Amino acid sequence: MQEQIEREAIAIVVKTTQITTQTLASAFRAVCRKIEKDCNKIQTPHGKQSIKKLMNHNCPTSTIPIEGDKGLFEHVARKWHVDYAFHKTGPGKYLLLFKTGQADAITAAFSEYSNRVIKRARENRKPVMEKLRRASEQIEHEIPNRPKHNRTKEVTRE
């Protein structure tokens, strides 16, 4: 867009009785504001957006079902500069919509997301020895206390 603006010639018409530096400066400021406003309208949004905005890009879209934490995927998608939208299908279930042209980036982002989910699941797993220790403690509490024999040594006199 910037190159196109640089290539085109801009004609400014100002009606005034006297041409001063102030009138020329205000005319240039008005033109710059108009160009910025037009450029902002033309730019398409990127990253997370609503489904309606994603469909207005006039590109074919694809979907992937996601279960669990969508916030974790958002961090990864920002890293890969992907345009996407979520549609909630149920509690903890989402449908990820993305541009078909970005399928390679989505594949990379989704593989990183799945690795993070697996890593998070491994971190939440408890070690086997800890499970065994807890199970033995539970069994000890369930068995009624049995009397322990007091074994004392008798003192013998000689």
BELWO-V93251 format. One record per helix or strand of 3 or more residues. SS is the DSSP state (@ for helix, = for strand). FROM is the first residue (numbers start at 0). LEN is the number of residues. If there is no record, write none. Layout:
# BELWO-V93251
((SS/FROM/LEN) (SS/FROM/LEN))
This chain:
# BELWO-V93251
((@/1/6) (@/20/22) (@/50/5) (=/60/7) (@/69/11) (=/83/7) (=/92/7) (@/99/25) (@/127/15))
